């Protein structure tokens, strides 16, 4: 390889890298994730996460039906049978907030009523949780009463209405918490979102750098010393290194935070070194592909506003896999998933999401890698030609003939 070419690329890469990492926006975006994790764990260590409590205090029930209702302390410990007059008096003096009314039409019509003051709303989440627990006790009371009226012995009632505890376990019998199950749905989405955001933040800086230098005509001075191809290559590599710096900080934060998350929320989140290495590789390929596209867009657009509009078109394709996350989770072998993993514009996000989902096809991930490698090479070559042929155009958008000529090497 030509040594002066390499020196020029390194010079431009160093300049753009240092200029990018010193930006306030870059520093704020990079440090936002570590700072958010520190705040989250600080708050959780002081506050803690408590599950909503059950029903506290007496649960008033008014029975106007023909079926005798007999509360069972083992099933309905909070139920107290009262008359309708006493229940309404309690609502009037605000000693009770609600009561359940079993009307005369029950059980022929399986409807009961929750009676509350006319100006009272749901109040709070705790009130809604309490009502849910209260309804469960009233349902238990009604079912027990119907079964007793049918002549079912109390021993059978106890067995039939005893609560059933459902626990999730692995094939080896190890318990799996509900939080771990939820994490299995959330982690792939967050994992992909972080990497895709980094790809577009870094590519956005590349687009901004090209359009700013083009509008300010700084590029004329730069091109007097550095040819177009090493200039573009240096910008892509320098800003890619800035993106890798951001990813490295976020990855280090994740490595430190994962054990703390597992301990705090009783989950089992783990990322293998192979998955992490492949994720970084796919990030590099995704950035190089979109970086080349954005460099070409920046050189083609007459101004920064037009460049942002053109780049948003490509951004739409990149987020399609994020929108299709439920499909990735429910059916990773779907043809739609395969298509998203192989299409060049959707492959970076789709491949990152497949890496985060256990059981994804290694063959599909390998095919996605090849697809991105081929597209990256084509995009860099095409972008380099467009960059060289159109960078010095000001206030005018090149025509289709000029673009085609640049792509075929005739411009």
N, C-alpha and C positions, 0 to 999 in steps of 0.2 A: 504494500500500500504506500502511496506517496506520503513521505514524512511531512512536508509542509501542509498537506491537506489535513493530516491528523493534528498538527499543532494548531491550525486555525480552528478546527472543530473543538479542541480542548479549550482554546481561548474563549470562544463564544459560549461554550457550555459553562465555563467557570463564571463568566460575567452574568449570564442569565440565572444561574443557580443562586449566586449570592444576592442578586437583586430581588429574586422571588422570596427566598427564605427570610429576608429582612422586611418584607411587607407586613404591615400590621394585620391585614386581613388573613394572611397565611399563618402568622403566629397565633392569632386568635382562633382560627379554625383548627389548627393542629393541637393546641392546648385545651380546646373545649372538651374533648372526650376525657382526658385524664382528670381535668377539673370536675367534670360532672360525676365521674366515678367517686372521687374523694368526697364530694358533697353528699352523694347518695349513701355511702357507707357511714359517713358521720351522722347523718340524720337517722338512719336505721339503727345505729348503735345506741342512740339516745331514746328514740321513740319506740322502736320495735314494731313488728307487724303482728297484730292480734286479729284473730278471727272473730266475727260477730258472735255475740252471746245468744243464749236462748231466751225463752220467755221468763220474765221475772214478774213476781207479784201474781195476784189472783186473776183468773181468766173467767169472766162472767158469761154464763150461758142461760138464756131464757128459753124454756121448752113449752111450746103451745101445741105440740103434736100429740097424737094418741099413743106414741111409743114411749115407755118409761126410759129415761136417761139416767144411768147410774155411773158416775165417774169411778174409774179404777185408778188408785194411787200409782200403780206400776206403769200405766200407759198414759194417763191424763193427770199428772200430779198437780197441775195448777188450776184445774177446772172447778168452778164453784157454781152450783145451780142457784139461781135467784128468780124472783118474780119480776115481771116487766115493770111494775111500779118502782121497785127498789133500783132496778137498773137505770131507769130514766131519772130517778132522783140522784143517783151517783153522777150521771152525765151533767145534771143541772148544777150541782155543787162542785163539779170538776174533781171529784174524788176518783173517778174512773174516766178513761179516755175513749172507751169503746166497749161494746158487748156484742155477743152473737145471739141472733134470734132464730130459733127453729120454728117455722110457721106451721099452721094446722095442715097445710097441704103436703108436708113431708111425711112419709117417704114416697108417696105417689108421684109427687113432683120433687126431684132431688135438688131443691134450691134452698139455701139458707142465706141469712142476711147478716152483714156486719154493720151495726148501728153506731154512727159517730155523730158528734155535734155538727150542725149545718155549716158552721164557719171553719171547720177543721180540715186541713189538708193532710197529706201524708207526713209532713213534718220533717223527717230526716231519714237517712239510710238506716239508722238504728230502728226507727219506728217501722219501716217497711220490713226489716228483718224480723222484728218481734211479731208483726202481723203474720208473716209466713210461718213462723213457729207455732203461733196460736192456731192458725188454720189447720196445721197438721194435727194438733191435739184435738180440735173439735171433730175433724174427720175420724180420728181414732175413737172418740166417744160415740159418734153416731154408728160406726161399724160394729163396735162392741155391743151396743144396745140392740141393733138389729139381729146380731147373731145370738145374743141371749134370748131375745124374744122368739127366735126360731128353735130354741132348746139346746144350743150347743153348750157343752160343759165348759166350766171356767178353765180347766187344764188345757183343753184344746184351744180355747181363746188365747191363752198366754202363748202357746206355741205358734199359733197362726199370726198373731199380731206382734210378735217379738221383732225388734229391729234387726235387719241383716246388715252386717258390716262388710263392705266390699273393699278389698285391698288389691293393689296391682303388684305383681311379683314377676321376676325373671324366670326363665326355665329352670334355673338353679335354686329357685325359692327365695331369692333376695328381694326385699321390698323395694318398690319403685314409688316415689312420691308423686302426687298430682302435679307438683311444681316441675318435676323432671319431664313429665309428659307435655306440659305446656311449653317448657323450654325447647322441646324437640320441634315445635312449630315456630317459635319465635326466633331461635338462634339462626336458622338458615336465612331468614329474611333480613335480620340485622347484619349478619355477616356479609351478605351480598350488598346491602345498602351502603355499608361503610366503604367497601372497595370501589363500588361504582361512583360514589360521591367523590372519592379521591381521584379517580380517573378523570372525572369531568371538571373538578376544581383545577387540576393540573393542566388539562387540555384547554380550559378556559383562560388560564394565565398565558398559555402559548398564543391563543387567538388574540388576546389583549395586547401582548407584546408585539405581534406582527402588525396589527392595525394601528397601534400607537406610533410605532416607528415609521409606518407608511404615511400616516396623516401628518406627522411632524416633520417628515422628510429627513429624518435622521438616517433612514435606510440608505439614502444617497451617499452620505458620508461613509457609512459602514461598507457599502458595496464598492467604494473606491479602494478599499484595502482588503476586503474579503469577498471572494466570489459567492454567488447565490447558494450553491450546493453545500459548501461547508458552513455557511451561515445558517441554513435551515437545519442541517444535521446537528450543529452545535446547540441551537435552540431546543430541538426535540430532546437531545440527550441531557442538557442542563436542566430543563424543566421536568424531565422524567426523573432525574436524580432528586429534585425537590419533592416530587410525588413519592418516591421511595423513602425519603426521609420522613415524610408524613406518615406513610404506612408503617415504617419501622417503629415510630413512637406509638402509634395506635396499637400495633401488635404487641409491643412490650407492655403497654397498659393492659391489654387483654390477658396476657400471660400472668401478670400479677393479680388481675382482678378475678380470673376464673376460680381459683381456690377460695377466694373470699365470697364470691357469689354462691358457690356450692355449699359453703358453711352457713352463710346467712339465710339462704332460702331453701336449704335442704334439697338441693338438686345435684345432678351428676352430669356436668357439662365438661367435655374434654375435646381437644383438637389435636390430632396427631401431627407430628413433625412433617410427615409426607404431605398431608393435606395442606398444611401451612405453606410449605415450599411450592406446591402446585398453585396455590392461591396467589402467591407473589409472582410466579411465572405468568399466570393468566392476567394478572394486573399489568405487568410489563407489556404483554402483547396487546392488551386492550388499550393501554395508553398510547403505544406506538402507532396503532391503527387509527385511533381517533385523533391523536396528535398530528399525524400526517394529514388527515382530512381537514382538521381545523387550520393547519398552516396553509393549505391550499385555499380554504374559504377566506382566510384573512388576506391573502394576496389577490384573490378575485374580487372581493367586495370593495366598493368605492369608499366606504367609511365604516366606523365602528358599529353604528346602528344597524346597517345592513348585514354586517358580519354576524352580529348576535342573532338576527332573524334567520339567517341561513343556517347557523349552527344549531338552532333549536329544532330544526327539521330532523337532524341526525340524533339529537337527544331524545326525541320521541321514540325512536326504535330501540334505544339503549335501555329504556325503563320498561319495555314490554315484559321481559321476564319477571320483573318485580311485581307487576300487576297480575301475572299468571302464577304467583307463588302457590296458591291453593292447588293448582294443577300439578305443579312439581311435587308437592307433598303427598297428594293422593295417588298420583299415577306417574311416577318418573319414567315409565316405559312408554308413555303416550307418544304417538307420532308428532303431536304438536310440540312436545318437549324436545324431541329429537330435531325437529326443524329449527326451533329457536337456538339449540346448541350448535347447529351447523351453519346457520345463516351468519355472514360476517358481522353485520351491524348489531345483532342480538347475542352473538356468541359469547362476548366477554362476561356479561351479567349472567347468562344462562349457565355457563361453565362454572362460575363461582358459586351459583346456587346449587348445582349438582354436587359440587365438592362438599358442601355443608350438609347434604342429605345422605344419611346412611343407606347403603344398598344401591347407590346409583351405579349405572353400567360403566365399568372401566373402558370398554370399547367405545362408548359414546363420548366419554371424556377425552380419550385419545384422538378420536375423529375430530372433535371440536378443537383440540390443540393443533392438529394439522391444518384445519380450515383457517384458523386464525394466523398461523404462520404464513400460509400462502397469501391470504388477504393482506397481511401486514407488508409483505415484500412488494406486492402490487401497489398498495397505497403509498408506500414511501417513494417508489420510483415515479409514480404518476404525480404525486404531490411535489416532488423535487422539480419535475419538468414544468409544472404549472407555476410553481413558486419562482423559478428562474425567468419564465417568459412574461409574467404579468405583475411582478412585484412593483415595478416602477410606474404602473398606470395610476393616475390620480383623477378622481372625480368622474371616472368613466368605467363602465363595466364591460369587460371583453366579450366579444361575440362568440357564438358557438364555433365558428370556423377557427378562431384564434385558439380556443381551448383545445379543440381536436388537434390542431397543428402542434400545440405544446405537448399533448399526450403522445403524439406519434414522433416527436422529436424534430419536427419541421419548422418550429417557431423559436 
